[in-house]
Amino acid sequence: MLQSINRIENTFGDKLIKSNFIPANATKDVFIQEHIFMMQFGGPKSFNSMSPTYNLIFSTGKKLGGF
């Protein structure tokens, strides 16, 4: 999470305002949660060019969760 925050801040010049750490039971669950959260905020740019996220592609959680 911290690596992604640093990469986004350095690449785009946007500073993080708030972050949440949500524990999960397994790596698979983390990716599924990531996909769900990403879609709540517009999805990746390849899905929605107007998305406010910096994600360019879907999370691995899309496939793992059967979405």
N, CA, C, O and CB atoms as a CASP TS submission, in Angstrom:
PFRMAT TS
TARGET T0000
AUTHOR 0000-0000-0000
METHOD Language model
MODEL 1
PARENT N/A
ATOM      1  N   MET     1       0.825  -1.182   0.000  1.00  0.00           N
ATOM      2  CA  MET     1       0.000   0.000   0.000  1.00  0.00           C
ATOM      3  C   MET     1       0.874   1.251   0.000  1.00  0.00           C
ATOM      4  O   MET     1       0.620   2.193  -0.751  1.00  0.00           O
ATOM      5  CB  MET     1      -0.941  -0.005   1.203  1.00  0.00           C
ATOM      6  N   LEU     2       1.882   1.255   0.829  1.00  0.00           N
ATOM      7  CA  LEU     2       2.739   2.440   0.917  1.00  0.00           C
ATOM      8  C   LEU     2       3.532   2.666  -0.372  1.00  0.00           C
ATOM      9  O   LEU     2       3.771   3.807  -0.769  1.00  0.00           O
ATOM     10  CB  LEU     2       3.699   2.308   2.100  1.00  0.00           C
ATOM     11  N   GLN     3       3.936   1.573  -1.021  1.00  0.00           N
ATOM     12  CA  GLN     3       4.649   1.708  -2.293  1.00  0.00           C
ATOM     13  C   GLN     3       3.744   2.335  -3.348  1.00  0.00           C
ATOM     14  O   GLN     3       4.185   3.199  -4.106  1.00  0.00           O
ATOM     15  CB  GLN     3       5.160   0.335  -2.777  1.00  0.00           C
ATOM     16  N   SER     4       2.499   1.914  -3.402  1.00  0.00           N
ATOM     17  CA  SER     4       1.556   2.483  -4.362  1.00  0.00           C
ATOM     18  C   SER     4       1.297   3.953  -4.078  1.00  0.00           C
ATOM     19  O   SER     4       1.214   4.764  -5.000  1.00  0.00           O
ATOM     20  CB  SER     4       0.243   1.709  -4.339  1.00  0.00           C
ATOM     21  N   ILE     5       1.171   4.294  -2.811  1.00  0.00           N
ATOM     22  CA  ILE     5       0.946   5.692  -2.424  1.00  0.00           C
ATOM     23  C   ILE     5       2.116   6.551  -2.892  1.00  0.00           C
ATOM     24  O   ILE     5       1.916   7.603  -3.500  1.00  0.00           O
ATOM     25  CB  ILE     5       0.761   5.819  -0.887  1.00  0.00           C
ATOM     26  N   ASN     6       3.335   6.103  -2.607  1.00  0.00           N
ATOM     27  CA  ASN     6       4.515   6.872  -3.025  1.00  0.00           C
ATOM     28  C   ASN     6       4.596   7.014  -4.538  1.00  0.00           C
ATOM     29  O   ASN     6       4.922   8.085  -5.049  1.00  0.00           O
ATOM     30  CB  ASN     6       5.786   6.212  -2.506  1.00  0.00           C
ATOM     31  N   ARG     7       4.295   5.922  -5.262  1.00  0.00           N
ATOM     32  CA  ARG     7       4.353   5.965  -6.723  1.00  0.00           C
ATOM     33  C   ARG     7       3.344   6.963  -7.289  1.00  0.00           C
ATOM     34  O   ARG     7       3.681   7.744  -8.180  1.00  0.00           O
ATOM     35  CB  ARG     7       4.096   4.572  -7.304  1.00  0.00           C
ATOM     36  N   ILE     8       2.130   6.945  -6.789  1.00  0.00           N
ATOM     37  CA  ILE     8       1.085   7.858  -7.276  1.00  0.00           C
ATOM     38  C   ILE     8       1.438   9.300  -6.930  1.00  0.00           C
ATOM     39  O   ILE     8       1.309  10.187  -7.774  1.00  0.00           O
ATOM     40  CB  ILE     8      -0.293   7.487  -6.675  1.00  0.00           C
ATOM     41  N   GLU     9       1.880   9.543  -5.704  1.00  0.00           N
ATOM     42  CA  GLU     9       2.237  10.907  -5.302  1.00  0.00           C
ATOM     43  C   GLU     9       3.376  11.451  -6.156  1.00  0.00           C
ATOM     44  O   GLU     9       3.339  12.608  -6.575  1.00  0.00           O
ATOM     45  CB  GLU     9       2.630  10.944  -3.818  1.00  0.00           C
ATOM     46  N   ASN    10       4.381  10.630  -6.415  1.00  0.00           N
ATOM     47  CA  ASN    10       5.525  11.088  -7.209  1.00  0.00           C
ATOM     48  C   ASN    10       5.188  11.235  -8.689  1.00  0.00           C
ATOM     49  O   ASN    10       5.672  12.158  -9.343  1.00  0.00           O
ATOM     50  CB  ASN    10       6.683  10.127  -7.047  1.00  0.00           C
ATOM     51  N   THR    11       4.370  10.339  -9.218  1.00  0.00           N
ATOM     52  CA  THR    11       4.036  10.367 -10.640  1.00  0.00           C
ATOM     53  C   THR    11       3.071  11.492 -10.988  1.00  0.00           C
ATOM     54  O   THR    11       3.264  12.195 -11.981  1.00  0.00           O
ATOM     55  CB  THR    11       3.439   9.043 -11.056  1.00  0.00           C
ATOM     56  N   PHE    12       2.034  11.666 -10.174  1.00  0.00           N
ATOM     57  CA  PHE    12       0.964  12.603 -10.510  1.00  0.00           C
ATOM     58  C   PHE    12       0.972  13.877  -9.672  1.00  0.00           C
ATOM     59  O   PHE    12       0.247  14.822  -9.983  1.00  0.00           O
ATOM     60  CB  PHE    12      -0.355  11.925 -10.355  1.00  0.00           C
ATOM     61  N   GLY    13       1.769  13.917  -8.631  1.00  0.00           N
ATOM     62  CA  GLY    13       1.839  15.113  -7.799  1.00  0.00           C
ATOM     63  C   GLY    13       0.652  15.297  -6.870  1.00  0.00           C
ATOM     64  O   GLY    13       0.490  16.361  -6.272  1.00  0.00           O
ATOM     65  N   ASP    14      -0.179  14.269  -6.743  1.00  0.00           N
ATOM     66  CA  ASP    14      -1.320  14.321  -5.825  1.00  0.00           C
ATOM     67  C   ASP    14      -0.895  13.751  -4.484  1.00  0.00           C
ATOM     68  O   ASP    14      -0.239  12.711  -4.421  1.00  0.00           O
ATOM     69  CB  ASP    14      -2.543  13.540  -6.394  1.00  0.00           C
ATOM     70  N   LYS    15      -1.266  14.425  -3.425  1.00  0.00           N
ATOM     71  CA  LYS    15      -0.965  13.940  -2.085  1.00  0.00           C
ATOM     72  C   LYS    15      -2.151  13.170  -1.528  1.00  0.00           C
ATOM     73  O   LYS    15      -3.303  13.573  -1.688  1.00  0.00           O
ATOM     74  CB  LYS    15      -0.596  15.106  -1.154  1.00  0.00           C
ATOM     75  N   LEU    16      -1.855  12.065  -0.877  1.00  0.00           N
ATOM     76  CA  LEU    16      -2.887  11.245  -0.264  1.00  0.00           C
ATOM     77  C   LEU    16      -3.535  12.004   0.876  1.00  0.00           C
ATOM     78  O   LEU    16      -2.850  12.598   1.708  1.00  0.00           O
ATOM     79  CB  LEU    16      -2.306   9.916   0.235  1.00  0.00           C
ATOM     80  N   ILE    17      -4.844  11.983   0.911  1.00  0.00           N
ATOM     81  CA  ILE    17      -5.587  12.645   1.980  1.00  0.00           C
ATOM     82  C   ILE    17      -5.944  11.662   3.083  1.00  0.00           C
ATOM     83  O   ILE    17      -5.854  11.984   4.268  1.00  0.00           O
ATOM     84  CB  ILE    17      -6.853  13.298   1.428  1.00  0.00           C
ATOM     85  N   LYS    18      -6.352  10.457   2.685  1.00  0.00           N
ATOM     86  CA  LYS    18      -6.777   9.469   3.667  1.00  0.00           C
ATOM     87  C   LYS    18      -6.547   8.077   3.099  1.00  0.00           C
ATOM     88  O   LYS    18      -6.713   7.862   1.898  1.00  0.00           O
ATOM     89  CB  LYS    18      -8.267   9.670   4.054  1.00  0.00           C
ATOM     90  N   SER    19      -6.173   7.142   3.940  1.00  0.00           N
ATOM     91  CA  SER    19      -6.041   5.748   3.532  1.00  0.00           C
ATOM     92  C   SER    19      -6.660   4.863   4.604  1.00  0.00           C
ATOM     93  O   SER    19      -6.746   5.240   5.773  1.00  0.00           O
ATOM     94  CB  SER    19      -4.550   5.370   3.292  1.00  0.00           C
ATOM     95  N   ASN    20      -7.081   3.696   4.188  1.00  0.00           N
ATOM     96  CA  ASN    20      -7.648   2.716   5.113  1.00  0.00           C
ATOM     97  C   ASN    20      -6.958   1.385   4.892  1.00  0.00           C
ATOM     98  O   ASN    20      -6.785   0.949   3.754  1.00  0.00           O
ATOM     99  CB  ASN    20      -9.188   2.580   4.925  1.00  0.00           C
ATOM    100  N   PHE    21      -6.569   0.749   5.964  1.00  0.00           N
ATOM    101  CA  PHE    21      -6.034  -0.598   5.897  1.00  0.00           C
ATOM    102  C   PHE    21      -7.130  -1.538   6.358  1.00  0.00           C
ATOM    103  O   PHE    21      -7.635  -1.415   7.473  1.00  0.00           O
ATOM    104  CB  PHE    21      -4.738  -0.755   6.763  1.00  0.00           C
ATOM    105  N   ILE    22      -7.497  -2.478   5.498  1.00  0.00           N
ATOM    106  CA  ILE    22      -8.533  -3.440   5.852  1.00  0.00           C
ATOM    107  C   ILE    22      -7.908  -4.825   5.808  1.00  0.00           C
ATOM    108  O   ILE    22      -7.540  -5.295   4.731  1.00  0.00           O
ATOM    109  CB  ILE    22      -9.770  -3.340   4.890  1.00  0.00           C
ATOM    110  N   PRO    23      -7.779  -5.486   6.944  1.00  0.00           N
ATOM    111  CA  PRO    23      -7.156  -6.804   6.968  1.00  0.00           C
ATOM    112  C   PRO    23      -8.011  -7.835   6.235  1.00  0.00           C
ATOM    113  O   PRO    23      -9.231  -7.696   6.145  1.00  0.00           O
ATOM    114  CB  PRO    23      -6.917  -7.250   8.408  1.00  0.00           C
ATOM    115  N   ALA    24      -7.365  -8.855   5.722  1.00  0.00           N
ATOM    116  CA  ALA    24      -8.062  -9.934   5.023  1.00  0.00           C
ATOM    117  C   ALA    24      -7.458 -11.265   5.443  1.00  0.00           C
ATOM    118  O   ALA    24      -6.337 -11.328   5.948  1.00  0.00           O
ATOM    119  CB  ALA    24      -7.977  -9.753   3.477  1.00  0.00           C
ATOM    120  N   ASN    25      -8.220 -12.318   5.227  1.00  0.00           N
ATOM    121  CA  ASN    25      -7.777 -13.658   5.628  1.00  0.00           C
ATOM    122  C   ASN    25      -6.769 -14.259   4.669  1.00  0.00           C
ATOM    123  O   ASN    25      -5.957 -15.095   5.068  1.00  0.00           O
ATOM    124  CB  ASN    25      -8.959 -14.577   5.743  1.00  0.00           C
ATOM    125  N   ALA    26      -6.808 -13.847   3.409  1.00  0.00           N
ATOM    126  CA  ALA    26      -5.929 -14.442   2.406  1.00  0.00           C
ATOM    127  C   ALA    26      -5.643 -13.427   1.303  1.00  0.00           C
ATOM    128  O   ALA    26      -6.389 -12.463   1.137  1.00  0.00           O
ATOM    129  CB  ALA    26      -6.560 -15.727   1.814  1.00  0.00           C
ATOM    130  N   THR    27      -4.586 -13.638   0.565  1.00  0.00           N
ATOM    131  CA  THR    27      -4.216 -12.748  -0.532  1.00  0.00           C
ATOM    132  C   THR    27      -5.344 -12.640  -1.542  1.00  0.00           C
ATOM    133  O   THR    27      -5.616 -11.556  -2.057  1.00  0.00           O
ATOM    134  CB  THR    27      -2.941 -13.238  -1.217  1.00  0.00           C
ATOM    135  N   LYS    28      -6.000 -13.752  -1.828  1.00  0.00           N
ATOM    136  CA  LYS    28      -7.127 -13.744  -2.763  1.00  0.00           C
ATOM    137  C   LYS    28      -8.178 -12.744  -2.310  1.00  0.00           C
ATOM    138  O   LYS    28      -8.705 -11.989  -3.128  1.00  0.00           O
ATOM    139  CB  LYS    28      -7.746 -15.151  -2.887  1.00  0.00           C
ATOM    140  N   ASP    29      -8.491 -12.728  -1.021  1.00  0.00           N
ATOM    141  CA  ASP    29      -9.495 -11.810  -0.481  1.00  0.00           C
ATOM    142  C   ASP    29      -9.080 -10.353  -0.663  1.00  0.00           C
ATOM    143  O   ASP    29      -9.921  -9.488  -0.913  1.00  0.00           O
ATOM    144  CB  ASP    29      -9.734 -12.100   0.999  1.00  0.00           C
ATOM    145  N   VAL    30      -7.785 -10.086  -0.537  1.00  0.00           N
ATOM    146  CA  VAL    30      -7.275  -8.719  -0.712  1.00  0.00           C
ATOM    147  C   VAL    30      -7.543  -8.236  -2.134  1.00  0.00           C
ATOM    148  O   VAL    30      -8.007  -7.114  -2.336  1.00  0.00           O
ATOM    149  CB  VAL    30      -5.757  -8.653  -0.398  1.00  0.00           C
ATOM    150  N   PHE    31      -7.251  -9.083  -3.115  1.00  0.00           N
ATOM    151  CA  PHE    31      -7.461  -8.693  -4.505  1.00  0.00           C
ATOM    152  C   PHE    31      -8.948  -8.509  -4.820  1.00  0.00           C
ATOM    153  O   PHE    31      -9.314  -7.603  -5.569  1.00  0.00           O
ATOM    154  CB  PHE    31      -6.855  -9.738  -5.439  1.00  0.00           C
ATOM    155  N   ILE    32      -9.796  -9.352  -4.257  1.00  0.00           N
ATOM    156  CA  ILE    32     -11.236  -9.219  -4.475  1.00  0.00           C
ATOM    157  C   ILE    32     -11.738  -7.911  -3.870  1.00  0.00           C
ATOM    158  O   ILE    32     -12.526  -7.204  -4.498  1.00  0.00           O
ATOM    159  CB  ILE    32     -11.996 -10.422  -3.868  1.00  0.00           C
ATOM    160  N   GLN    33     -11.291  -7.580  -2.656  1.00  0.00           N
ATOM    161  CA  GLN    33     -11.662  -6.310  -2.030  1.00  0.00           C
ATOM    162  C   GLN    33     -11.188  -5.137  -2.874  1.00  0.00           C
ATOM    163  O   GLN    33     -11.913  -4.159  -3.054  1.00  0.00           O
ATOM    164  CB  GLN    33     -11.077  -6.213  -0.613  1.00  0.00           C
ATOM    165  N   GLU    34      -9.969  -5.239  -3.390  1.00  0.00           N
ATOM    166  CA  GLU    34      -9.418  -4.172  -4.218  1.00  0.00           C
ATOM    167  C   GLU    34     -10.306  -3.939  -5.445  1.00  0.00           C
ATOM    168  O   GLU    34     -10.599  -2.796  -5.794  1.00  0.00           O
ATOM    169  CB  GLU    34      -7.975  -4.515  -4.652  1.00  0.00           C
ATOM    170  N   HIS    35     -10.725  -5.008  -6.087  1.00  0.00           N
ATOM    171  CA  HIS    35     -11.589  -4.877  -7.261  1.00  0.00           C
ATOM    172  C   HIS    35     -12.916  -4.209  -6.895  1.00  0.00           C
ATOM    173  O   HIS    35     -13.373  -3.306  -7.596  1.00  0.00           O
ATOM    174  CB  HIS    35     -11.847  -6.255  -7.891  1.00  0.00           C
ATOM    175  N   ILE    36     -13.523  -4.648  -5.810  1.00  0.00           N
ATOM    176  CA  ILE    36     -14.810  -4.082  -5.383  1.00  0.00           C
ATOM    177  C   ILE    36     -14.669  -2.590  -5.100  1.00  0.00           C
ATOM    178  O   ILE    36     -15.495  -1.798  -5.552  1.00  0.00           O
ATOM    179  CB  ILE    36     -15.340  -4.814  -4.127  1.00  0.00           C
ATOM    180  N   PHE    37     -13.641  -2.199  -4.365  1.00  0.00           N
ATOM    181  CA  PHE    37     -13.421  -0.782  -4.070  1.00  0.00           C
ATOM    182  C   PHE    37     -13.156   0.017  -5.342  1.00  0.00           C
ATOM    183  O   PHE    37     -13.677   1.120  -5.509  1.00  0.00           O
ATOM    184  CB  PHE    37     -12.253  -0.618  -3.097  1.00  0.00           C
ATOM    185  N   MET    38     -12.350  -0.536  -6.231  1.00  0.00           N
ATOM    186  CA  MET    38     -12.038   0.160  -7.474  1.00  0.00           C
ATOM    187  C   MET    38     -13.319   0.437  -8.268  1.00  0.00           C
ATOM    188  O   MET    38     -13.498   1.531  -8.802  1.00  0.00           O
ATOM    189  CB  MET    38     -11.047  -0.666  -8.322  1.00  0.00           C
ATOM    190  N   MET    39     -14.197  -0.549  -8.341  1.00  0.00           N
ATOM    191  CA  MET    39     -15.432  -0.377  -9.102  1.00  0.00           C
ATOM    192  C   MET    39     -16.379   0.610  -8.432  1.00  0.00           C
ATOM    193  O   MET    39     -17.147   1.282  -9.121  1.00  0.00           O
ATOM    194  CB  MET    39     -16.126  -1.715  -9.282  1.00  0.00           C
ATOM    195  N   GLN    40     -16.344   0.713  -7.111  1.00  0.00           N
ATOM    196  CA  GLN    40     -17.178   1.687  -6.407  1.00  0.00           C
ATOM    197  C   GLN    40     -16.771   3.119  -6.754  1.00  0.00           C
ATOM    198  O   GLN    40     -17.579   4.043  -6.652  1.00  0.00           O
ATOM    199  CB  GLN    40     -17.088   1.469  -4.893  1.00  0.00           C
ATOM    200  N   PHE    41     -15.523   3.295  -7.162  1.00  0.00           N
ATOM    201  CA  PHE    41     -15.021   4.632  -7.477  1.00  0.00           C
ATOM    202  C   PHE    41     -14.823   4.851  -8.971  1.00  0.00           C
ATOM    203  O   PHE    41     -14.074   5.743  -9.370  1.00  0.00           O
ATOM    204  CB  PHE    41     -13.718   4.872  -6.758  1.00  0.00           C
ATOM    205  N   GLY    42     -15.489   4.042  -9.809  1.00  0.00           N
ATOM    206  CA  GLY    42     -15.463   4.286 -11.242  1.00  0.00           C
ATOM    207  C   GLY    42     -14.721   3.269 -12.064  1.00  0.00           C
ATOM    208  O   GLY    42     -14.818   3.286 -13.291  1.00  0.00           O
ATOM    209  N   GLY    43     -13.988   2.387 -11.435  1.00  0.00           N
ATOM    210  CA  GLY    43     -13.250   1.376 -12.184  1.00  0.00           C
ATOM    211  C   GLY    43     -11.970   1.921 -12.784  1.00  0.00           C
ATOM    212  O   GLY    43     -11.639   3.092 -12.595  1.00  0.00           O
ATOM    213  N   PRO    44     -11.247   1.076 -13.507  1.00  0.00           N
ATOM    214  CA  PRO    44      -9.993   1.511 -14.114  1.00  0.00           C
ATOM    215  C   PRO    44     -10.249   2.372 -15.352  1.00  0.00           C
ATOM    216  O   PRO    44     -11.357   2.378 -15.889  1.00  0.00           O
ATOM    217  CB  PRO    44      -9.132   0.298 -14.483  1.00  0.00           C
ATOM    218  N   LYS    45      -9.241   3.084 -15.794  1.00  0.00           N
ATOM    219  CA  LYS    45      -9.352   3.949 -16.971  1.00  0.00           C
ATOM    220  C   LYS    45      -9.725   3.166 -18.226  1.00  0.00           C
ATOM    221  O   LYS    45     -10.405   3.704 -19.099  1.00  0.00           O
ATOM    222  CB  LYS    45      -8.045   4.689 -17.201  1.00  0.00           C
ATOM    223  N   SER    46      -9.291   1.889 -18.339  1.00  0.00           N
ATOM    224  CA  SER    46      -9.637   1.083 -19.508  1.00  0.00           C
ATOM    225  C   SER    46     -11.132   0.766 -19.556  1.00  0.00           C
ATOM    226  O   SER    46     -11.663   0.463 -20.625  1.00  0.00           O
ATOM    227  CB  SER    46      -8.832  -0.213 -19.508  1.00  0.00           C
ATOM    228  N   PHE    47     -11.805   0.832 -18.427  1.00  0.00           N
ATOM    229  CA  PHE    47     -13.237   0.567 -18.319  1.00  0.00           C
ATOM    230  C   PHE    47     -14.041   1.858 -18.400  1.00  0.00           C
ATOM    231  O   PHE    47     -15.104   1.901 -19.019  1.00  0.00           O
ATOM    232  CB  PHE    47     -13.547  -0.165 -17.012  1.00  0.00           C
ATOM    233  N   ASN    48     -13.523   2.910 -17.769  1.00  0.00           N
ATOM    234  CA  ASN    48     -14.208   4.200 -17.693  1.00  0.00           C
ATOM    235  C   ASN    48     -13.160   5.302 -17.796  1.00  0.00           C
ATOM    236  O   ASN    48     -12.454   5.580 -16.827  1.00  0.00           O
ATOM    237  CB  ASN    48     -15.037   4.333 -16.367  1.00  0.00           C
ATOM    238  N   SER    49     -13.059   5.918 -18.945  1.00  0.00           N
ATOM    239  CA  SER    49     -12.018   6.932 -19.155  1.00  0.00           C
ATOM    240  C   SER    49     -12.171   8.135 -18.233  1.00  0.00           C
ATOM    241  O   SER    49     -11.219   8.895 -18.052  1.00  0.00           O
ATOM    242  CB  SER    49     -12.037   7.399 -20.594  1.00  0.00           C
ATOM    243  N   MET    50     -13.345   8.322 -17.649  1.00  0.00           N
ATOM    244  CA  MET    50     -13.584   9.444 -16.735  1.00  0.00           C
ATOM    245  C   MET    50     -13.366   9.057 -15.263  1.00  0.00           C
ATOM    246  O   MET    50     -13.625   9.859 -14.366  1.00  0.00           O
ATOM    247  CB  MET    50     -15.007   9.970 -16.923  1.00  0.00           C
ATOM    248  N   SER    51     -12.902   7.859 -15.024  1.00  0.00           N
ATOM    249  CA  SER    51     -12.687   7.377 -13.658  1.00  0.00           C
ATOM    250  C   SER    51     -11.704   8.280 -12.913  1.00  0.00           C
ATOM    251  O   SER    51     -10.677   8.670 -13.469  1.00  0.00           O
ATOM    252  CB  SER    51     -12.169   5.925 -13.674  1.00  0.00           C
ATOM    253  N   PRO    52     -12.012   8.611 -11.665  1.00  0.00           N
ATOM    254  CA  PRO    52     -11.086   9.433 -10.882  1.00  0.00           C
ATOM    255  C   PRO    52      -9.917   8.634 -10.304  1.00  0.00           C
ATOM    256  O   PRO    52      -9.029   9.207  -9.673  1.00  0.00           O
ATOM    257  CB  PRO    52     -11.833  10.110  -9.759  1.00  0.00           C
ATOM    258  N   THR    53      -9.913   7.317 -10.514  1.00  0.00           N
ATOM    259  CA  THR    53      -8.811   6.505 -10.003  1.00  0.00           C
ATOM    260  C   THR    53      -7.620   6.600 -10.948  1.00  0.00           C
ATOM    261  O   THR    53      -7.761   7.057 -12.082  1.00  0.00           O
ATOM    262  CB  THR    53      -9.248   5.030  -9.828  1.00  0.00           C
ATOM    263  N   TYR    54      -6.464   6.177 -10.492  1.00  0.00           N
ATOM    264  CA  TYR    54      -5.262   6.143 -11.318  1.00  0.00           C
ATOM    265  C   TYR    54      -5.024   4.748 -11.898  1.00  0.00           C
ATOM    266  O   TYR    54      -4.027   4.523 -12.585  1.00  0.00           O
ATOM    267  CB  TYR    54      -4.048   6.587 -10.502  1.00  0.00           C
ATOM    268  N   ASN    55      -5.926   3.824 -11.625  1.00  0.00           N
ATOM    269  CA  ASN    55      -5.782   2.460 -12.122  1.00  0.00           C
ATOM    270  C   ASN    55      -6.020   2.434 -13.627  1.00  0.00           C
ATOM    271  O   ASN    55      -6.993   3.002 -14.122  1.00  0.00           O
ATOM    272  CB  ASN    55      -6.759   1.504 -11.399  1.00  0.00           C
ATOM    273  N   LEU    56      -5.127   1.772 -14.344  1.00  0.00           N
ATOM    274  CA  LEU    56      -5.267   1.668 -15.793  1.00  0.00           C
ATOM    275  C   LEU    56      -5.968   0.383 -16.211  1.00  0.00           C
ATOM    276  O   LEU    56      -6.615   0.340 -17.257  1.00  0.00           O
ATOM    277  CB  LEU    56      -3.907   1.747 -16.452  1.00  0.00           C
ATOM    278  N   ILE    57      -5.842  -0.668 -15.397  1.00  0.00           N
ATOM    279  CA  ILE    57      -6.437  -1.964 -15.713  1.00  0.00           C
ATOM    280  C   ILE    57      -7.196  -2.481 -14.492  1.00  0.00           C
ATOM    281  O   ILE    57      -7.070  -1.950 -13.389  1.00  0.00           O
ATOM    282  CB  ILE    57      -5.348  -2.983 -16.158  1.00  0.00           C
ATOM    283  N   PHE    58      -7.979  -3.520 -14.716  1.00  0.00           N
ATOM    284  CA  PHE    58      -8.711  -4.149 -13.618  1.00  0.00           C
ATOM    285  C   PHE    58      -7.752  -4.827 -12.653  1.00  0.00           C
ATOM    286  O   PHE    58      -6.655  -5.240 -13.030  1.00  0.00           O
ATOM    287  CB  PHE    58      -9.726  -5.165 -14.156  1.00  0.00           C
ATOM    288  N   SER    59      -8.179  -4.933 -11.416  1.00  0.00           N
ATOM    289  CA  SER    59      -7.436  -5.670 -10.398  1.00  0.00           C
ATOM    290  C   SER    59      -7.525  -7.158 -10.695  1.00  0.00           C
ATOM    291  O   SER    59      -8.470  -7.615 -11.339  1.00  0.00           O
ATOM    292  CB  SER    59      -7.976  -5.359  -8.975  1.00  0.00           C
ATOM    293  N   THR    60      -6.546  -7.906 -10.228  1.00  0.00           N
ATOM    294  CA  THR    60      -6.572  -9.368 -10.316  1.00  0.00           C
ATOM    295  C   THR    60      -7.831  -9.918  -9.656  1.00  0.00           C
ATOM    296  O   THR    60      -8.299 -11.004  -9.998  1.00  0.00           O
ATOM    297  CB  THR    60      -5.315  -9.976  -9.659  1.00  0.00           C
ATOM    298  N   GLY    61      -8.374  -9.158  -8.706  1.00  0.00           N
ATOM    299  CA  GLY    61      -9.583  -9.593  -7.988  1.00  0.00           C
ATOM    300  C   GLY    61     -10.795  -9.758  -8.868  1.00  0.00           C
ATOM    301  O   GLY    61     -11.726 -10.469  -8.491  1.00  0.00           O
ATOM    302  N   LYS    62     -10.820  -9.126 -10.032  1.00  0.00           N
ATOM    303  CA  LYS    62     -11.955  -9.280 -10.938  1.00  0.00           C
ATOM    304  C   LYS    62     -12.085 -10.748 -11.351  1.00  0.00           C
ATOM    305  O   LYS    62     -13.173 -11.322 -11.296  1.00  0.00           O
ATOM    306  CB  LYS    62     -11.792  -8.371 -12.188  1.00  0.00           C
ATOM    307  N   LYS    63     -10.983 -11.338 -11.757  1.00  0.00           N
ATOM    308  CA  LYS    63     -10.977 -12.728 -12.191  1.00  0.00           C
ATOM    309  C   LYS    63     -11.147 -13.671 -10.994  1.00  0.00           C
ATOM    310  O   LYS    63     -11.911 -14.634 -11.061  1.00  0.00           O
ATOM    311  CB  LYS    63      -9.673 -13.046 -12.944  1.00  0.00           C
ATOM    312  N   LEU    64     -10.436 -13.390  -9.910  1.00  0.00           N
ATOM    313  CA  LEU    64     -10.493 -14.259  -8.728  1.00  0.00           C
ATOM    314  C   LEU    64     -11.894 -14.289  -8.124  1.00  0.00           C
ATOM    315  O   LEU    64     -12.321 -15.320  -7.604  1.00  0.00           O
ATOM    316  CB  LEU    64      -9.483 -13.791  -7.675  1.00  0.00           C
ATOM    317  N   GLY    65     -12.606 -13.175  -8.187  1.00  0.00           N
ATOM    318  CA  GLY    65     -13.935 -13.110  -7.602  1.00  0.00           C
ATOM    319  C   GLY    65     -15.042 -13.528  -8.549  1.00  0.00           C
ATOM    320  O   GLY    65     -16.208 -13.586  -8.159  1.00  0.00           O
ATOM    321  N   GLY    66     -14.680 -13.824  -9.808  1.00  0.00           N
ATOM    322  CA  GLY    66     -15.665 -14.246 -10.782  1.00  0.00           C
ATOM    323  C   GLY    66     -16.567 -13.126 -11.268  1.00  0.00           C
ATOM    324  O   GLY    66     -17.726 -13.364 -11.609  1.00  0.00           O
ATOM    325  N   PHE    67     -16.044 -11.903 -11.302  1.00  0.00           N
ATOM    326  CA  PHE    67     -16.845 -10.752 -11.736  1.00  0.00           C
ATOM    327  C   PHE    67     -16.821 -10.608 -13.228  1.00  0.00           C
ATOM    328  O   PHE    67     -17.441  -9.693 -13.770  1.00  0.00           O
ATOM    329  CB  PHE    67     -16.350  -9.474 -11.092  1.00  0.00           C
TER
END
